[in-house]
Amino acid sequence: MKPVRKARDSASLVMAEPNAPPVYNGKYADELRATANAMVAPGKGLLACDESTGTVGKRLESIGLENNEDNRRTWRNLLFTTEGIGQYISGAILYEETLYQNDPNGKPFVDVLNANGIIPGIKVDRGLQPLVGGGEGENWCTGLDDLAERAGKYYAQGARFAKWRTALKIDVAKGTPTDLAIDVAAQDLARYARICQENGLVPIVEPEILIDGTHDIATTARIQERVLGTVYNKLRDNGVFLEGSLLKPSMTVPGVECPDKSDPACIAKMTVRTLDRSLPSAMPGVTFLSGGISEEDSSIYLNEINKLDRKGAFGLTFSYSRALQSSCIKIWSGKAENYKKAQDQLLARAKANSEASLGKYVPGSQPSIEESLFVKNYVY
């Protein structure tokens, strides 16, 4: 007689199957726990500078620079050598090129980061591909086939954490995200996480809910609960050591084209409720992505989130790319005379987000070139 299957519940966290593998407890377990806790230390967050060669190239070209290795090196060096950045940034997510790259003086970037008290990390997914059998426009994320081999090499090079991003899009009319897309995303994230832990890398689990669309915030919350519940079921089923992992979710916001934009207090309330309903207490921290939200709004939303009481003891901080770098790169504009001004701008936004992660940010107290950072169907 077959066992009776329980109906799905988007907000529930069903126990792992009885024959699930043991939770990872190998030689890296203590190190994984320590690294994860250091990454979400109070007042600190992550600098995401793991854009692909093509994506960072578009940003360089927008300020009149050619997309070549020297210019990419110079840009990343500007970020990493900002004086005082280690006060607010605990880790930096790197693209593979950067992990193996030296600074303009020949010093490995890994050593530059470590000298500033910043833990090097690495983006390990290989990008999105169309999901056969899924809904219109749905994708799955590639890169599992050789991840174990790569992860060991990344650890040897000095990386101590990893990131895997998959993206889900809400379109109520088209019925997305489909069950298939959610299940594939969750299983792939879980396989990635376990493989990384076996090789000494803290996995950042990133099931991004894109802000494209006309849906309201209640719809986002409902679907995000379903997604996160499925992800954590799969993490358990794969024996992932939750104490040595982190989550990088979207904030719970309405679609960018929704008439009801929701104020920061509402966004904070819905985000905290979603996490409290979905996350296990063993997980040490959440590092929110900005996902096209402006620099200032990203800080304001994070600040409002951290002012609220919540059931979960996990830290709530930031892992921003555009919301840390946008004004910085515009101020730099590829000109040597603007180098220090650009670094000052990065430091200002890092400080703003540090304060926001403690619920102490005063809106407008740090400079920003205020604008929407939304890019439709954004890819790395």
C-alpha positions as CSV (number, residue, x, y, z in Angstrom):
1,M,0.0,0.0,0.0
2,K,1.4,3.4,-1.0
3,P,1.8,6.1,1.7
4,V,-0.8,8.8,1.6
5,R,0.7,12.1,0.3
6,K,-0.2,15.2,2.2
7,A,-1.6,18.1,0.2
8,R,0.9,21.0,-0.4
9,D,0.6,24.0,1.9
10,S,2.6,27.0,0.7
11,A,3.4,28.1,4.3
12,S,4.1,24.8,5.8
13,L,7.5,23.2,6.4
14,V,7.0,19.5,6.1
15,M,9.5,17.3,7.8
16,A,12.2,15.6,5.6
17,E,11.5,12.1,4.4
18,P,12.6,9.3,6.8
19,N,15.2,8.1,4.4
20,A,16.7,11.6,3.8
21,P,20.6,11.7,4.2
22,P,22.1,12.7,7.5
23,V,22.7,16.4,7.9
24,Y,26.2,17.4,6.8
25,N,28.6,17.0,9.7
26,G,31.9,16.7,7.9
27,K,35.3,18.3,8.5
28,Y,34.2,21.7,7.5
29,A,31.1,21.9,9.7
30,D,32.6,24.2,12.4
31,E,34.2,26.4,9.8
32,L,30.9,26.7,7.9
33,R,29.0,27.7,11.0
34,A,31.7,30.3,12.0
35,T,31.8,31.8,8.5
36,A,28.0,32.1,8.2
37,N,27.8,33.8,11.5
38,A,30.6,36.2,10.6
39,M,28.9,37.1,7.3
40,V,25.8,38.3,9.2
41,A,27.6,39.9,12.1
42,P,25.6,42.9,13.5
43,G,26.0,46.0,11.3
44,K,27.6,44.1,8.4
45,G,26.4,42.8,5.0
46,L,27.6,41.7,1.6
47,L,28.9,43.5,-1.4
48,A,27.7,41.6,-4.5
49,C,30.1,42.2,-7.3
50,D,29.6,38.9,-9.1
51,E,28.2,40.3,-12.4
52,S,29.3,38.4,-15.4
53,T,31.8,39.8,-17.8
54,G,29.0,40.9,-20.1
55,T,26.9,42.6,-17.4
56,V,29.8,44.5,-15.8
57,G,30.9,45.4,-19.3
58,K,27.5,47.1,-19.9
59,R,28.1,49.2,-16.8
60,L,31.6,50.1,-17.9
61,E,30.4,51.0,-21.3
62,S,27.7,53.2,-19.8
63,I,30.5,55.4,-18.5
64,G,32.5,55.3,-21.7
65,L,35.0,52.5,-20.8
66,E,35.8,49.5,-23.0
67,N,34.9,46.1,-21.6
68,N,38.3,44.6,-21.1
69,E,40.1,42.9,-18.3
70,D,42.1,45.9,-17.2
71,N,39.1,48.1,-16.8
72,R,37.2,45.3,-15.0
73,R,40.2,44.9,-12.7
74,T,40.4,48.7,-12.0
75,W,36.7,48.9,-11.2
76,R,36.7,46.0,-8.8
77,N,39.9,47.3,-7.2
78,L,38.1,50.6,-6.6
79,L,35.5,48.8,-4.7
80,F,37.8,46.5,-2.7
81,T,40.3,49.2,-1.6
82,T,37.8,51.7,-0.3
83,E,39.2,52.8,3.0
84,G,37.1,51.7,5.9
85,I,34.8,49.4,3.8
86,G,35.5,46.5,6.1
87,Q,33.6,48.3,8.9
88,Y,30.3,47.6,7.0
89,I,31.0,44.8,4.5
90,S,31.6,41.3,5.8
91,G,32.0,39.5,2.5
92,A,32.2,40.1,-1.2
93,I,30.6,37.9,-3.9
94,L,33.0,37.6,-6.8
95,Y,32.8,36.5,-10.4
96,E,35.2,33.6,-11.3
97,E,37.5,36.0,-13.2
98,T,37.9,38.2,-10.1
99,L,38.6,35.3,-7.7
100,Y,41.7,34.4,-9.7
101,Q,42.7,38.0,-10.6
102,N,45.4,40.2,-9.1
103,D,45.0,43.9,-8.4
104,P,46.9,46.5,-10.6
105,N,50.0,46.0,-8.4
106,G,50.0,42.2,-8.7
107,K,48.4,41.4,-5.3
108,P,45.7,38.7,-5.5
109,F,42.3,40.2,-4.9
110,V,41.6,37.4,-2.3
111,D,44.5,38.8,-0.3
112,V,43.3,42.4,-0.7
113,L,39.9,41.4,0.6
114,N,41.2,39.4,3.5
115,A,43.5,42.3,4.5
116,N,40.4,44.5,4.8
117,G,38.5,41.9,6.9
118,I,36.2,40.9,4.0
119,I,35.5,37.2,3.3
120,P,35.9,36.3,-0.4
121,G,32.9,34.5,-2.0
122,I,32.1,33.2,-5.4
123,K,29.1,33.0,-7.7
124,V,28.9,29.4,-8.9
125,D,25.8,29.0,-11.0
126,R,26.2,29.1,-14.8
127,G,23.1,31.2,-15.6
128,L,19.5,30.5,-16.6
129,Q,18.2,28.5,-19.5
130,P,14.6,28.0,-20.7
131,L,12.7,25.4,-18.6
132,V,11.2,22.8,-20.9
133,G,7.7,21.9,-19.8
134,G,7.4,25.1,-17.7
135,G,5.3,28.1,-18.1
136,E,6.0,30.9,-20.6
137,G,9.3,32.6,-19.9
138,E,10.3,30.2,-17.1
139,N,13.9,29.2,-16.6
140,W,16.1,26.8,-14.7
141,C,19.6,27.4,-13.5
142,T,22.7,25.5,-14.8
143,G,26.0,24.6,-13.3
144,L,25.5,21.5,-11.1
145,D,27.3,19.0,-13.4
146,D,30.9,20.1,-12.5
147,L,30.2,22.0,-9.3
148,A,31.9,19.6,-6.9
149,E,35.2,19.9,-8.9
150,R,34.9,23.7,-9.2
151,A,33.9,24.2,-5.5
152,G,37.1,22.4,-4.3
153,K,39.2,24.7,-6.5
154,Y,37.4,27.8,-5.3
155,Y,38.1,26.9,-1.7
156,A,41.7,26.3,-2.5
157,Q,41.9,29.7,-4.1
158,G,40.5,31.3,-0.9
159,A,36.8,31.5,-1.3
160,R,34.8,30.7,1.8
161,F,31.2,31.0,0.6
162,A,29.2,30.7,-2.6
163,K,26.1,32.0,-4.2
164,W,23.6,30.3,-6.6
165,R,20.9,32.5,-8.0
166,T,17.7,31.2,-9.6
167,A,14.9,33.5,-10.6
168,L,11.1,33.0,-10.6
169,K,8.6,35.4,-12.2
170,I,5.1,36.1,-11.0
171,D,2.4,36.3,-13.8
172,V,-1.0,35.5,-12.4
173,A,-2.6,35.5,-15.9
174,K,0.0,32.9,-17.2
175,G,0.0,30.9,-14.0
176,T,3.6,31.4,-13.1
177,P,5.6,30.4,-11.3
178,T,4.4,26.9,-12.0
179,D,4.9,24.0,-9.6
180,L,7.5,22.6,-11.9
181,A,9.6,25.8,-11.9
182,I,9.4,26.0,-8.1
183,D,10.3,22.4,-7.6
184,V,13.2,22.5,-10.0
185,A,14.6,25.7,-8.5
186,A,14.3,24.3,-4.9
187,Q,16.0,21.0,-5.7
188,D,18.8,22.6,-7.6
189,L,19.4,25.0,-4.8
190,A,19.5,22.2,-2.3
191,R,21.9,20.1,-4.4
192,Y,24.2,23.2,-4.8
193,A,24.1,23.8,-1.1
194,R,25.1,20.3,-0.1
195,I,27.9,20.1,-2.7
196,C,29.3,23.5,-1.5
197,Q,29.3,22.4,2.1
198,E,31.1,19.2,1.3
199,N,33.8,21.4,-0.2
200,G,34.0,24.0,2.6
201,L,31.9,26.8,1.1
202,V,28.9,28.4,3.0
203,P,26.1,28.3,0.5
204,I,24.0,31.4,0.0
205,V,20.6,30.1,-1.3
206,E,19.0,32.7,-3.6
207,P,15.5,32.0,-4.9
208,E,14.9,35.5,-6.4
209,I,11.3,36.6,-7.0
210,L,11.6,39.1,-9.8
211,I,9.8,42.4,-9.3
212,D,8.6,42.4,-12.9
213,G,4.8,42.4,-13.1
214,T,1.5,44.0,-12.1
215,H,0.8,41.7,-9.1
216,D,0.1,43.2,-5.6
217,I,2.1,42.6,-2.4
218,A,-0.4,40.0,-1.1
219,T,0.3,37.9,-4.2
220,T,4.0,38.2,-3.8
221,A,3.8,37.1,-0.1
222,R,1.6,34.1,-1.0
223,I,4.0,32.8,-3.7
224,Q,7.1,33.6,-1.8
225,E,5.9,31.6,1.2
226,R,5.3,28.7,-1.2
227,V,8.7,29.1,-2.7
228,L,10.6,29.3,0.6
229,G,8.7,26.5,2.1
230,T,9.6,24.3,-0.8
231,V,13.3,25.3,-0.8
232,Y,13.7,24.5,2.9
233,N,12.0,21.2,2.5
234,K,14.5,20.3,-0.2
235,L,17.4,21.6,1.8
236,R,16.4,19.2,4.6
237,D,15.8,16.3,2.1
238,N,19.4,16.8,0.9
239,G,20.9,16.9,4.4
240,V,22.1,20.6,4.2
241,F,23.6,21.9,7.4
242,L,21.3,24.9,8.0
243,E,23.6,26.5,10.6
244,G,26.2,26.8,7.9
245,S,24.1,28.4,5.2
246,L,22.4,31.7,4.4
247,L,19.3,32.8,2.5
248,K,19.3,35.6,-0.1
249,P,15.7,36.4,-0.9
250,S,13.8,39.3,-2.4
251,M,12.0,41.6,-0.1
252,T,8.2,41.1,-0.2
253,V,7.2,43.9,-2.6
254,P,4.5,44.3,-5.2
255,G,5.3,44.1,-8.9
256,V,6.9,47.2,-10.3
257,E,3.9,47.9,-12.5
258,C,1.3,47.4,-9.7
259,P,-0.8,50.5,-9.1
260,D,-0.6,50.0,-5.3
261,K,3.1,50.6,-4.6
262,S,2.9,49.8,-0.9
263,D,4.7,52.0,1.6
264,P,7.9,51.0,3.4
265,A,6.1,50.0,6.6
266,C,3.8,47.7,4.7
267,I,6.7,46.1,2.8
268,A,8.5,45.6,6.1
269,K,5.5,44.0,7.8
270,M,4.8,41.6,4.9
271,T,8.5,40.7,4.5
272,V,8.9,39.8,8.2
273,R,5.6,37.9,8.2
274,T,6.7,35.9,5.1
275,L,10.1,35.0,6.7
276,D,8.5,34.1,10.0
277,R,6.1,31.8,8.3
278,S,8.7,30.2,6.1
279,L,12.2,29.9,7.7
280,P,13.6,27.5,10.2
281,S,15.2,29.0,13.3
282,A,18.5,27.1,12.7
283,M,19.3,29.3,9.7
284,P,21.6,32.1,11.0
285,G,20.9,34.9,8.5
286,V,19.1,36.5,5.6
287,T,21.0,38.8,3.2
288,F,18.4,40.6,1.1
289,L,19.0,41.3,-2.6
290,S,17.9,44.7,-3.9
291,G,16.6,43.3,-7.2
292,G,16.2,46.7,-9.0
293,I,15.0,48.7,-6.0
294,S,16.7,52.1,-5.8
295,E,19.7,52.7,-3.5
296,E,17.8,54.8,-1.0
297,D,14.6,52.6,-1.0
298,S,16.8,49.5,-0.5
299,S,18.2,51.1,2.7
300,I,14.8,52.4,3.8
301,Y,13.0,49.1,3.4
302,L,15.8,47.2,5.2
303,N,15.7,49.7,8.0
304,E,11.9,49.3,8.4
305,I,12.3,45.6,8.4
306,N,14.8,45.7,11.3
307,K,12.6,47.9,13.4
308,L,10.0,45.2,13.7
309,D,9.7,42.4,16.2
310,R,10.0,39.0,14.7
311,K,9.8,35.4,15.8
312,G,13.0,34.3,14.0
313,A,16.4,35.0,15.6
314,F,18.2,35.1,12.2
315,G,20.0,38.3,11.2
316,L,18.4,40.4,8.5
317,T,21.0,42.3,6.5
318,F,22.0,43.1,2.9
319,S,23.7,41.6,-0.1
320,Y,23.4,44.4,-2.6
321,S,25.0,45.0,-6.0
322,R,23.3,47.8,-7.9
323,A,22.1,49.4,-4.6
324,L,25.7,49.8,-3.5
325,Q,27.4,50.4,-6.8
326,S,25.1,52.5,-9.0
327,S,26.0,56.0,-7.7
328,C,29.6,55.0,-7.2
329,I,30.2,54.0,-10.8
330,K,28.5,57.1,-12.2
331,I,30.6,59.4,-10.0
332,W,33.8,57.6,-11.0
333,S,33.0,57.7,-14.7
334,G,36.3,56.0,-15.4
335,K,38.3,59.1,-14.4
336,A,41.3,58.9,-12.1
337,E,40.4,62.3,-10.5
338,N,37.1,60.9,-9.4
339,Y,38.4,57.7,-7.9
340,K,38.3,58.9,-4.3
341,K,34.9,60.6,-4.7
342,A,33.5,57.3,-6.0
343,Q,35.0,55.4,-3.1
344,D,33.5,57.9,-0.6
345,Q,30.1,57.3,-2.3
346,L,30.4,53.5,-1.9
347,L,31.4,53.9,1.7
348,A,28.3,56.2,2.3
349,R,25.9,53.6,0.9
350,A,27.6,50.8,2.8
351,K,27.3,52.8,6.0
352,A,23.6,53.5,5.2
353,N,22.9,49.8,4.8
354,S,24.9,48.9,7.9
355,E,22.7,51.3,9.9
356,A,19.6,49.9,8.2
357,S,20.6,46.4,9.2
358,L,20.4,47.6,12.8
359,G,17.2,49.6,12.3
360,K,19.1,52.9,12.8
361,Y,19.2,54.5,9.4
362,V,17.9,58.0,9.0
363,P,16.4,58.3,5.5
364,G,18.3,60.7,3.3
365,S,21.3,61.0,5.7
366,Q,23.6,59.4,3.1
367,P,24.0,60.6,-0.4
368,S,22.6,58.8,-3.5
369,I,21.9,59.5,-7.1
370,E,18.3,58.6,-6.7
371,E,16.8,56.7,-9.5
372,S,15.0,53.4,-10.3
373,L,17.5,50.5,-10.8
374,F,14.8,48.2,-12.3
375,V,15.8,46.3,-15.4
376,K,13.1,44.1,-17.0
377,N,14.0,40.4,-17.0
378,Y,17.3,41.2,-15.3
379,V,20.1,38.7,-15.8
380,Y,23.7,38.5,-14.5
